[in-house]
């Protein structure tokens, strides 16, 4: 290359400081500090093709320190991606610009993951590296042979999830994963030694990582470190010693460059320091040319890969999986027919395992796992062998006691493509996973959360382990499909819907305790409408009982008791609110039953149910923490029995008559 | 002591296996494995007095591996605490027994923390150790001079929060903290090497910890290790090599002992193995006597401490703080009067800082902090100097990028007593803290969460940083008071309520952006009722606008527009739903305004607002992720302006007239 790397890097610096200055908002320090390292990575090491951001065998790059988003926008523009344009960069952090405050995978091709919530980008990179090794083990070097790179800051390394991600990557010996640590010794509050005294390389080595250090502003040293990282069979942490805001003469090396525009004076001073004469958003031709040339350097490798793919015996299967299409004709109909013929009185967690038996046979792309609750979450089917450092072809991951790390890794696997990850823990520990669940939803990835022990039905483990607010609070996460199936049939239906949903995550809330199978006739997937009339009133309808999961059984018992007194009661099962809300108004009105008294029954918070019951309905729920006791005692204690519910309904009917 | 420690330990083993067997539910393996270590700790090292579990200068003991709850129940009973009785133990895991599935601080004196959600007990112990050193620095060795002990399992060490807790403790050089690691190499799924390859001692040393190993079944070796841990000035990890389920001849050392009763045959075989002839729940007299004698061994030290306290010049202040009483006459009235006289147009995060100025002057027991967002959360007041390893008397903690660790540490500080912790991060990262927030609520501790940037008003950082579902989903956590104040006055009021609340946590959701001060008259604390009529309709009331936080300003603009058309509209500010729900029916009905059209305005999920607006109301909110842009653009884009809202209200009024 004819242009000095420093000049290439300064193009990043100029774009970063100018874009942040224009927006008067953003983080110039990180892009300016890591510009040298990133230049070497993107011009000499990263296998990518800006002409085809979706090349399946590209290296994955994750900017875990997502606040430094201008770094990646500059890199994409400079190497020749169609987007972002210079206008997009000019509109950094403005409405509708794809150059959002933090990198968003749904706004720009080339952004492999949405980052910003610290620590998660790193952990998603671990998931990508898992997917790569798994697909390599499945399809071979000819089709899958790439690396995963991440840039992480001190924040990513301090977050708890980093421990989980590092432990998982080290245990699985993910040598294709290389993390470039922007070691600038600065956080928002000031110097890192305000809050930490950790010997970070020692910690990484303790988990089986290789660590190499370099001067992040010395190009020869950067190359040496990257070469060493690539050569080492362990996952590598490249300790890049950098100066935050490098090039801003008065502010570099300080927290002042971290999260605010440098100001016009300092931007001007940096121009002098960097010997950068161009106007904002104007790039010298030879520098841009050199960048674009670097961006084309993998075109040959890409073409060769295309040729290998074209002649590969498993081409169709590989492409199908990478595009996320289920096998033609995939359905759970056979299993549902089996259930109709042979009803199962099982816990829905067990029903999930039974459905997974059919799913895992039919879908070779599923990779299951659990955060150390395999036998409780029922996530492992017999045919699944473990995915281990010795055998990446396995399809079950023992994630260890790492709920958050598991969830973020699943996001990374789904983003990589070619696999459908699902993983389990207790529903109450969805709180531990919640930041990653939110990113599943925001990123629109197909991840299936198998959350068992979904209420006080968990029993003796007590209130620390009993979800109360969880189902409802998960329903509020945009783009997350939350399912609480009532029996084995609904569980299979909800699994089918989760798998068919390509553009977002699903979460199954499943019981510990056994439930009767409520449907034995063969039907279409009734859960697909989100809610449906499981049983129509016999006598004249006065009541509509709305319930989910294990409380549908309670609703039926309640309906029986009411009908025996001549009071007609519909029973509506509502496994998925978001799907129900997507139905047309006529359907919804029909199911909710006009002027009848609406009664919700769910062993969780009542706040939220007024959406369907209104003011005048009755909400049977639990607005306090549970307790430690056998499940049956708890359901009685907290009033989830027909005996406890019927009198409340009678009273409400009385009041509405007299009212 | 005349009785061999092994015999003492076997009493724990017998109680654990018999109680779990009786419940047919629970975790015998951990208590049986750690019985020897725990016996030495409780009979020879732990400074406690079973006659007075609230002795302020007792050592704190946290069973972080809370599933092994029978260990601590046995220890409390054996050393002579009033509770649990043998009947309580017999009713292990049954309704109303204080011997719950996991240890619950609100069920039994002597249980210092509610544990079970893995990793959090350890992190709470860190907080207790911080509080101890801080109070020692404040009141001296005569009053405060104790240690914090924890027992943690492999799960506690694998969880991400462990990294945060270890980093914080190492950085603060908490030498009074000693963690006994039950290193049994077994998790629920099987051997630890299924999921981890970490060199745990190396990781701890990397964060400034001292690590010492011992054979957890060799009493001499255990004493050596504990002596060394005490002697070392760093926080210590005592690596206790144990055999899970020790004493169960056929199952010990395997995952089979972890989380299920041993079964009658194995219990019988263990009795033979342990040479334990007593019936279940029957303890040999000499063994019980020896335990009780050990339980009395600190009586003298306690008496001496009482004498020192009685003659101490700061006795009253010390006792006040430890009992959690605010200083007599504490109020924010002077500050509120100041605000009334000099209205502040500031962000509520800034209003919080201003209120904290008054609070921190008046309450020496507050300890503030932030997870590396000090300048954004506005949590540090000028007079606060940092709490550091060199100066524990400081009252501000730079927690680093450790949201979850901060939150759990605050729980530990509050549980220790003598301090009122508050700490900040962005509201969206309440997701990272959520498992600890839930434990704040369950444990009923006074912790104040200062969560800023509480909506799309955060602006350019975009959807990863913009809360949508957070305020509502936090309202669902039982016993958590969630406040979203609308201006500087409400912010001060909500702070006052948070501090006055001794039995539970509070969370303040605060804006990034400036808000006008809406009240300038001096009044009682109107936020105390949770919701109140900020402005009554001028024209005949047709509409009641219900809003919180920054949207109260929007509600006022909307009311203005409606009134200008002759449509009367109340404006109700609802800073705290749970307080409003606690008011009497007449007050609530009056505020909600009978037959008027109810309109909620909140820049977050609408799900939940139907509780107050019913079916027929109008819900202005945000049921999708936000976007990256300046705040003002976003409020416009998503319809949070009077211009966008008024037509919807007019249409709704039209429909209700014609309907």
Interface residues (C-beta under 8 A of the other chain):
Chain A: X23 X25 X26 X66 X67 X93 X94 X95 X96 X97 X100 X101 X102 X104 X114 X115 X116 X117 X118 X154 X155 X158 X159 X160 X161 X162 X163 X164 X167 X168 X170 X171 X187 X188 X189 X190 X194 X195 X196 X197 X198 X199 X200 X202 X203 X205 X206 X207 X208 X370 X372 X373 X374 X375 X376 X386 X398 X399 X400 X401 X402 X403 X404 X405 X428 X429 X431 X432 X434 X435 X438 X439 X441 X442 X459 X460 X461 X462 X463 X464 X465 X468 X469 X472 X473 X475 X476 X477 X478 X479 X605 X607 X608 X610 X611 X614 X615 X616 X623 X624 X625 X627 X628 X629 X630 X633 X634 X637
Chain B: X23 X25 X26 X66 X67 X93 X94 X95 X96 X97 X100 X101 X102 X104 X114 X115 X116 X117 X118 X154 X155 X158 X159 X160 X161 X162 X163 X164 X167 X168 X170 X171 X187 X188 X189 X190 X194 X195 X196 X197 X198 X199 X200 X202 X203 X205 X206 X207 X208 X370 X372 X373 X374 X375 X376 X386 X398 X399 X400 X401 X402 X403 X404 X405 X428 X429 X431 X432 X434 X435 X438 X439 X441 X442 X459 X460 X461 X462 X463 X464 X465 X468 X469 X472 X473 X475 X476 X477 X478 X479 X605 X607 X608 X610 X611 X614 X615 X616 X623 X624 X625 X627 X628 X629 X630 X633 X634 X637
